[in-house]
Amino acid sequence: MEAIALQSDRKPFNPSILHIVEGRSSLISAKVFHLIIITADVMIISSITLVVCFVSSSVGLCTTLNGINKLPNFA
């Protein structure tokens, strides 16, 4: 009878620990989400920069090609 009484005195699980774990996991997920947003912003900015560089370099290439076309043919 004593063993049964001792087992019933024990709490199955401390709910406050569960709340702490839930709070920390939500905080971690919020930080991860924030990190993903920052990474997406950086990727968008870098892709815009890449497009701008590509466009400007292709424009430079076109002007260079026009300059080559305007050179007199030696053939």
SEZA-847164 format. One record per residue (C-alpha): x, z, y; chain; residue in three letters; residue number from 0. Coordinates in Angstrom, 1 decimal, decimal comma, always signed. Each point is the difference from the previous one (the first is absolute). Example, Ala and Ser with C-alpha at 12.3 -4.5 7.8 and 13.67 -1.06 7.14 Angstrom:
<pts>
<pt><x>+12,3</x><z>+7,8</z><y>-4,5</y><mol>A</mol><type>ALA</type><seq>0</seq></pt>
<pt><x>+1,4</x><z>-0,7</z><y>+3,4</y><mol>A</mol><type>SER</type><seq>1</seq></pt>
</pts>
This chain:
<pts>
<pt><x>+0,0</x><z>+0,0</z><y>+0,0</y><mol>A</mol><type>MET</type><seq>0</seq></pt>
<pt><x>+2,9</x><z>+0,7</z><y>+2,4</y><mol>A</mol><type>GLU</type><seq>1</seq></pt>
<pt><x>+1,4</x><z>-3,5</z><y>-0,4</y><mol>A</mol><type>ALA</type><seq>2</seq></pt>
<pt><x>-3,3</x><z>-1,6</z><y>+0,9</y><mol>A</mol><type>ILE</type><seq>3</seq></pt>
<pt><x>-0,3</x><z>+2,3</z><y>+3,0</y><mol>A</mol><type>ALA</type><seq>4</seq></pt>
<pt><x>+3,5</x><z>-0,9</z><y>+1,2</y><mol>A</mol><type>LEU</type><seq>5</seq></pt>
<pt><x>-0,7</x><z>-3,8</z><y>-0,4</y><mol>A</mol><type>GLN</type><seq>6</seq></pt>
<pt><x>-3,2</x><z>+0,3</z><y>+2,0</y><mol>A</mol><type>SER</type><seq>7</seq></pt>
<pt><x>+1,8</x><z>+1,8</z><y>+2,8</y><mol>A</mol><type>ASP</type><seq>8</seq></pt>
<pt><x>+2,3</x><z>-3,0</z><y>+0,5</y><mol>A</mol><type>ARG</type><seq>9</seq></pt>
<pt><x>-1,2</x><z>-2,6</z><y>+2,5</y><mol>A</mol><type>LYS</type><seq>10</seq></pt>
<pt><x>-0,1</x><z>-3,5</z><y>-1,5</y><mol>A</mol><type>PRO</type><seq>11</seq></pt>
<pt><x>+1,8</x><z>-1,6</z><y>+3,0</y><mol>A</mol><type>PHE</type><seq>12</seq></pt>
<pt><x>+0,7</x><z>+1,1</z><y>+3,5</y><mol>A</mol><type>ASN</type><seq>13</seq></pt>
<pt><x>-2,1</x><z>-2,2</z><y>+2,3</y><mol>A</mol><type>PRO</type><seq>14</seq></pt>
<pt><x>+2,3</x><z>+0,6</z><y>+3,0</y><mol>A</mol><type>SER</type><seq>15</seq></pt>
<pt><x>+2,9</x><z>-1,7</z><y>-1,8</y><mol>A</mol><type>ILE</type><seq>16</seq></pt>
<pt><x>-2,2</x><z>-3,0</z><y>-0,6</y><mol>A</mol><type>LEU</type><seq>17</seq></pt>
<pt><x>-1,0</x><z>-0,2</z><y>+3,7</y><mol>A</mol><type>HIS</type><seq>18</seq></pt>
<pt><x>+3,7</x><z>+0,2</z><y>+1,0</y><mol>A</mol><type>ILE</type><seq>19</seq></pt>
<pt><x>+0,9</x><z>-2,8</z><y>-2,5</y><mol>A</mol><type>VAL</type><seq>20</seq></pt>
<pt><x>-2,9</x><z>-2,1</z><y>+1,3</y><mol>A</mol><type>GLU</type><seq>21</seq></pt>
<pt><x>+1,0</x><z>+0,6</z><y>+3,6</y><mol>A</mol><type>GLY</type><seq>22</seq></pt>
<pt><x>+3,6</x><z>-1,0</z><y>-0,7</y><mol>A</mol><type>ARG</type><seq>23</seq></pt>
<pt><x>-0,9</x><z>-3,1</z><y>-2,0</y><mol>A</mol><type>SER</type><seq>24</seq></pt>
<pt><x>-2,3</x><z>-1,2</z><y>+2,8</y><mol>A</mol><type>SER</type><seq>25</seq></pt>
<pt><x>+2,8</x><z>+0,7</z><y>+2,5</y><mol>A</mol><type>LEU</type><seq>26</seq></pt>
<pt><x>+2,5</x><z>-1,9</z><y>-2,1</y><mol>A</mol><type>ILE</type><seq>27</seq></pt>
<pt><x>-2,5</x><z>-2,9</z><y>-0,4</y><mol>A</mol><type>SER</type><seq>28</seq></pt>
<pt><x>-0,6</x><z>+0,0</z><y>+3,8</y><mol>A</mol><type>ALA</type><seq>29</seq></pt>
<pt><x>+3,8</x><z>-0,1</z><y>+0,6</y><mol>A</mol><type>LYS</type><seq>30</seq></pt>
<pt><x>+0,3</x><z>-2,9</z><y>-2,5</y><mol>A</mol><type>VAL</type><seq>31</seq></pt>
<pt><x>-2,9</x><z>-1,8</z><y>+1,6</y><mol>A</mol><type>PHE</type><seq>32</seq></pt>
<pt><x>+1,7</x><z>+0,5</z><y>+3,4</y><mol>A</mol><type>HIS</type><seq>33</seq></pt>
<pt><x>+3,3</x><z>-1,3</z><y>-1,4</y><mol>A</mol><type>LEU</type><seq>34</seq></pt>
<pt><x>-1,8</x><z>-3,1</z><y>-1,4</y><mol>A</mol><type>ILE</type><seq>35</seq></pt>
<pt><x>-1,6</x><z>-0,6</z><y>+3,4</y><mol>A</mol><type>ILE</type><seq>36</seq></pt>
<pt><x>+3,4</x><z>+0,2</z><y>+1,7</y><mol>A</mol><type>ILE</type><seq>37</seq></pt>
<pt><x>+1,5</x><z>-2,3</z><y>-2,6</y><mol>A</mol><type>THR</type><seq>38</seq></pt>
<pt><x>-2,8</x><z>-2,5</z><y>+0,6</y><mol>A</mol><type>ALA</type><seq>39</seq></pt>
<pt><x>+0,5</x><z>+0,1</z><y>+3,7</y><mol>A</mol><type>ASP</type><seq>40</seq></pt>
<pt><x>+3,7</x><z>-0,6</z><y>-0,4</y><mol>A</mol><type>VAL</type><seq>41</seq></pt>
<pt><x>-0,7</x><z>-2,9</z><y>-2,4</y><mol>A</mol><type>MET</type><seq>42</seq></pt>
<pt><x>-2,5</x><z>-1,5</z><y>+2,4</y><mol>A</mol><type>ILE</type><seq>43</seq></pt>
<pt><x>+2,5</x><z>+0,3</z><y>+2,9</y><mol>A</mol><type>ILE</type><seq>44</seq></pt>
<pt><x>+2,8</x><z>-1,4</z><y>-2,0</y><mol>A</mol><type>SER</type><seq>45</seq></pt>
<pt><x>-2,1</x><z>-2,9</z><y>-1,3</y><mol>A</mol><type>SER</type><seq>46</seq></pt>
<pt><x>-1,1</x><z>-0,8</z><y>+3,6</y><mol>A</mol><type>ILE</type><seq>47</seq></pt>
<pt><x>+3,6</x><z>+0,1</z><y>+1,0</y><mol>A</mol><type>THR</type><seq>48</seq></pt>
<pt><x>+0,9</x><z>-2,3</z><y>-2,9</y><mol>A</mol><type>LEU</type><seq>49</seq></pt>
<pt><x>-2,7</x><z>-2,4</z><y>+1,0</y><mol>A</mol><type>VAL</type><seq>50</seq></pt>
<pt><x>+1,1</x><z>+0,0</z><y>+3,6</y><mol>A</mol><type>VAL</type><seq>51</seq></pt>
<pt><x>+3,6</x><z>-0,5</z><y>-1,0</y><mol>A</mol><type>CYS</type><seq>52</seq></pt>
<pt><x>-1,0</x><z>-2,8</z><y>-2,4</y><mol>A</mol><type>PHE</type><seq>53</seq></pt>
<pt><x>-2,1</x><z>-1,8</z><y>+2,7</y><mol>A</mol><type>VAL</type><seq>54</seq></pt>
<pt><x>+2,7</x><z>+0,4</z><y>+2,6</y><mol>A</mol><type>SER</type><seq>55</seq></pt>
<pt><x>+2,7</x><z>-1,2</z><y>-2,4</y><mol>A</mol><type>SER</type><seq>56</seq></pt>
<pt><x>-2,2</x><z>-3,0</z><y>-1,1</y><mol>A</mol><type>SER</type><seq>57</seq></pt>
<pt><x>-0,6</x><z>-0,8</z><y>+3,6</y><mol>A</mol><type>VAL</type><seq>58</seq></pt>
<pt><x>+3,7</x><z>+0,2</z><y>+0,6</y><mol>A</mol><type>GLY</type><seq>59</seq></pt>
<pt><x>+0,5</x><z>-2,2</z><y>-3,1</y><mol>A</mol><type>LEU</type><seq>60</seq></pt>
<pt><x>-2,5</x><z>-2,6</z><y>+1,4</y><mol>A</mol><type>CYS</type><seq>61</seq></pt>
<pt><x>+1,8</x><z>-0,1</z><y>+3,3</y><mol>A</mol><type>THR</type><seq>62</seq></pt>
<pt><x>+3,3</x><z>-0,4</z><y>-1,8</y><mol>A</mol><type>THR</type><seq>63</seq></pt>
<pt><x>-1,5</x><z>-2,8</z><y>-2,1</y><mol>A</mol><type>LEU</type><seq>64</seq></pt>
<pt><x>-1,4</x><z>-1,7</z><y>+3,1</y><mol>A</mol><type>ASN</type><seq>65</seq></pt>
<pt><x>+3,5</x><z>+0,3</z><y>+1,6</y><mol>A</mol><type>GLY</type><seq>66</seq></pt>
<pt><x>+1,5</x><z>-1,6</z><y>-3,1</y><mol>A</mol><type>ILE</type><seq>67</seq></pt>
<pt><x>-2,6</x><z>-2,8</z><y>+0,1</y><mol>A</mol><type>ASN</type><seq>68</seq></pt>
<pt><x>+0,8</x><z>-0,7</z><y>+3,6</y><mol>A</mol><type>LYS</type><seq>69</seq></pt>
<pt><x>+3,7</x><z>-0,4</z><y>-0,7</y><mol>A</mol><type>LEU</type><seq>70</seq></pt>
<pt><x>+1,0</x><z>-3,7</z><y>-0,1</y><mol>A</mol><type>PRO</type><seq>71</seq></pt>
<pt><x>+0,4</x><z>-1,4</z><y>-3,5</y><mol>A</mol><type>ASN</type><seq>72</seq></pt>
<pt><x>+3,5</x><z>-0,9</z><y>-0,9</y><mol>A</mol><type>PHE</type><seq>73</seq></pt>
<pt><x>-1,0</x><z>-1,9</z><y>-3,2</y><mol>A</mol><type>ALA</type><seq>74</seq></pt>
</pts>
